[in-house]
């Protein structure tokens, strides 16, 4: 989600009275109160919300008053941390010094004494965007410590609308982000971890010299690829998917019950063939493959469309249909852009999502707009509470991997001193094959309980074998060196 998108599209207040006329004749379309679903809201760190004890208290009280059962809290905005991170600098706008917003949020949201409703807290992390410019970054920031990890465009540009990015094709970027997630999940009783901007800024990006060198070594080319090169595009797509795979396994290794989710892309038109979409072709995010590969527990496409623009209203409906048909193993949650719409438009979009049984709720962007007193956001919150966000509705239960008899196999592989894109095979029936990322990491998802052989290919058709026993609900780690 781009900062500038958060302030665009405000409809003049003069249109609100007219647009509200349709609310009272519209069918409710809400699911029965007893059906679990997400009644969720994104809480961004560009506005007030949880940066002081007073803001945190107000946020939790607001969520309970409006029957919100999950909050997606932006704890990593741009390579910083809204908690006392051991890896990255703490955000400058937390007050007082030493205040831990995340710990306070979890304590208050999980407090069910005196009949209080429990609210899920999901830690929302911006993955690759790490700031505006290197000159304005604090000491200890990843982009200051490692400028060699930053992404570049085909023509050498380093910024997109004022933002700078870590490059998905740099192996050390995976390792750094993995440490951030490990530190976060191991120390906090989170319900979920939520990844945003887990994509490239655009098809001209990814030209960090380390990433380009890795690609050329793989395809045995001398020249730098052009932005629309199919092999180069698939290489970049894999880097994003490899990052999600690693972060998923790390989160599950510390807290098997944690829910891993992503804010995925639903730009512009929706096509039956996802390969025609901008998500696939421009920013290299293949989320339908992610849900089929068990890399997500929740999928939250950001279907940010203006309901009062007919073309966008139709796009919203088509994306909902696509989401319902391509859930894979993940719960499907519709990301709704309330900031773009009058209350009547948001209600129509929320109603359309909740009418589809295959969609397990909605997540609204954002709290900063919904909680603004005397504004259309506050009006929408009141209407939602009365019509759609029911009191006492729990979030959907996701059967645990342990209950399903499934576990994970993960580790690192090195063959002949090399670890990049090593083929690794697991002796399931039929055998499953994957590849290591640039750091040598590999993983097999949703593996049934049992004993297996893990193999890597050596020279002259030989294979090296290692045994592994999969335990339901656990990650079994391996280190393969040949």
Buried (B, 14 or more C-beta within 10 A) or exposed (E): BEBEBBEEBEBEEEEBEEBBEEBEEEEEBBBEEEBBBBBBBBBBBBBBBBBBBEBBBBBBEBBBEBBBBBBBBBBBBBBBBBBBBEBBBBBEEBEEEEBBBBBBBBBBBBEEEEEEBBBBBBBBBBBBBBBBEBEEBBEBBBBBEBEEBBBBBBEEEBBBEEBBBBBBBBBBBBBBBBBBBBBBBEBBEBBBBBBBBBBBBBBBBBBBEBBBEBBBEEEEBEEBBEBEBEEBBEBBBBBBBBBBBBBBBBBBBBBBEBBBBBBBBBBBBBEEEBEEBBBBBBBBBBBBBBBBBBBBBBBBBBBBBBBBBEEBBEBBBBBBBBBBEBBBBBBBBBBBBBBBBBBBBBBBBBBBBBBBEEBBBBBBBBBBBBBBEEBBBBBBBBBBBEBBBBEEBBBBEBEEBBEEBBBBBBBBBBBEEEBBBBBBBBBBEEEBEBEBBBBBBBBBBEBEBBEBBBBBBEEEEEEBEBEBEBBBBBBBBBEBEB
